[in-house]
Every structure is written in structure tokens, then in C-alpha cells.
């Protein structure tokens, strides 16, 4: 499978977006976003590496045993809870994003499996809110250089510490992107 990188890439479900190294937006600074839906009305996904200080029981009392970290999925509807997982068809109605990554599904089923400890908590990541773009907006931002896009590779973010994810994906992309992984946040520090 050939890996496609930024220049002239077609965005689709499973595309990873990486913030430009010098993007100084507090929400998206050095973020990695997994695109979960891309269609004629727009695009949505989740920031994979914006971990909060909160845990799942802070927002869901009935999962008080689950010490899962919470992530900010993006600035849109941060009062909503979403989850990505790699437990696939174990959860009915889960939406397949990539070969091994799923979005959502039957939440009651997830809770029961979590309480019975039949699923590995490391296979699920919970997000408050999501990231979204209107029709053509994301393509325009990629063309402007705000985002680097990466397709064609099943990148397993679950096992990479959030603070290392942006750098790890750039290194995986290779070439000029590997060099970007070492750019300082502040160019004057170079």
C-alpha cells in the first residue's frame, strides 16, 4: 500500500491531519486529528492527543470504576461524549473508520462490557466534543498549509503517549516531515 502525504492528498475517512509545526492556535497546537466522516456536507473528526486532567467518572457517574482519561475531541459541542475504539464488532452499530478503528456504537453494551471487564480499557479513547469543517473548508486549509494530511497507513494511536503522537506520525511520514518532527514550537528558539 502506498502512503500518501499532504501535497495533493484526497481527504477521506481515516485520514490523519497534523497541525503545521508553527500553528499557534491553542486548540490545535501540534494536534493530530483522525477524520471519521468526510462527505458532501463537510468533515468531522477527533483530536487524538489533547488529553485533559479529567477522567470518565468525572462526566459519567455510572462508570465510576472506569479510570479512563478524557480528551478534547475539538471545539464543537464539547458537551457531547464520543469514543473511538479498536474492539470493533463487539459493540453493535460501531462505525468503522479504518480497518481496526471504530467510532461509537451501542453505549449500553460498552458499559456492560466495561463493568464485566471483558474489554481492555486501553482499546477505547473518550472525547468531549469534536472537530468539524463545512463543505470545502478543510481542503482550503490543507491548501493553505494549516494542516498536513496523511493517508494509506493504519496508524495505531492507542499505544503512543499523547505528547509523542504528533512527532511520531511525522516521523512515520518520512522525508521532509521527519525533519519537521524536530522543529521547536517557537522558531526563534532555533
N, C-alpha and C positions, 0 to 999 in steps of 0.2 A: 504494500500500500504506500503510495507516495504522499509525503507530508506536504501540505500546502501552508504557506506562510504569507502573512499580510498582503503584500502588493497584489492587487487583482484577485483577492480571495472572495469566494461566494459564501456569505454567512448562511448558516443553517443550524438546525438543532444539533447540539454537541460541539459547536464552535466555542473555543476559549478566546476571550478578549482579555488583553493585558493593557493596563493603563500605560501610556507613554511614560518613560522614566522621569520626565520633568513636569508631568501633570501635577499641579499643586492644588487640586480640589480636595478638600478634607474628606469627602465621602469616598472618592475613587482613587486616592493616592496609593499607587503601587498595587492596585487591585487586580484580581483575576476573576473574571465573570464567566460562568457557564451559561450558554444560551440554551434555554429549554423550549422555546417556541419562537418561530420566525415564519410569518405568513404575510398575506397582502395587507393586513391592517397594522402590523408592527412587529416588535420583537420584545421578548422578556427573558430575564434570566436572574441568576443569583450571584452576588459577590461571595466567593468561596473563602476568602481569607480575612474577613472583617469580624473577628471574634470579639464578643463583648465580655464583660465581667459577670454576666448573668448566666444562670443555668435553667434548664427546662422547668423544674419545680417552681421557679420564680414567676412563671406565667401560667402553669397548669398544675393546680393542686392535686389532681387525681393521679399525677405521675411523680409523686413526691420521692419515690425510690430512684428515679432516673436522674443521675447527676450529669446529664448531657449539657455540653456547652451550647450557648445560643450565639448565633451570628446575625449580623445585619445583612440581609439579602439585598438591600438597596433602599433608596429614599422613598419609594412608592408604597403606600399602605402599610406602614410599619406596625399597625395594629393587627396584622394578619400573620398567622404562623404557617410556614411551609416546611417541607422536608425533602431532602434528596437522600437516596439510599442505594445500596447495592445488594438488596435482598430480593429484588425482582418480583416474580410472580407469587411469592409467599404472601404478599399484600395485594389483595384484589383491587382492580381498577387503577393500578400504578401505571403511570405514563412513561414509556421507555424513551429516554433521552439519547443514550448511546447504547452500545452493546451490553454494558454492565452497570449503567447508572439509570436509576428511575426517579421519577418525581411524584410525590404524593401517593395516593391510594386510600384504601379504607382505613381511616384513622382508628376506629374501634378495634379493628383487627391488629393494628400496630400496637395499641395499648395493651391488649391481651397478651400478645407475644412478648412484649417488653416485661410485663408483670410476671409471666411464666419463665422469663429468661431464656426463651428459645431463639432469640436473635442476639447477635453481637452488637452492643451499643456503638462500637467503632464503625459499624456499617451504615450509620444514619447520621445526618447532619441537619440541624434545625435552624431555620431562618425567620427573622422578623422582617416582613416586607420583601420587596423585590425591586429589580431594576427594569425599567421599560423605556422603549423608544417608539415614537409614532412612525408611520409609513415613510421609508426613505431616510429617516433621521440618523440611524446607526450607520448606514452606508456613507452618508455625508461626513460623519465624524471620523470614520475609518479613513476616508479620502483626505481629510484634513490632518491626519496623523495623531488624533487623540487616542486612538486605540490601535493595538497590534492584534491581528487575528491569527488564530492557529487552528487548523483542521487536520483531519486524517490520522489522528493518533488517539488511542484510548488512554488518556492521562488520568491516573488514579490519584485524585487529590486527598482521599480519605487518610492515607498513611503519611502525608507530608505535613509537618507543622505549619500552621497558617503563616507565620512570619517568614518562612522559607519558600512558600509556594510561588510567588511572583518570580523570584530568582531561578527556581528550579525549572519552571516552564520555559523561561528564556533560554536557559542552558540546553534544554531538550530541543528547542527550535534550531539551535546551532548557528553557525556563521556569524553575521553581524549582531544577531540577537544575543548570542553567548557573551559578546563583549558588553552589551547593554546591561547584562545582569550585574556587572560590577560598577555601574555608574553610581556616583554619590547622589543622594537626594538633593543636595544643594550644589549646583555646578561650580560655585565659587570655591568649594572645598577641594577642587581638583588641582 
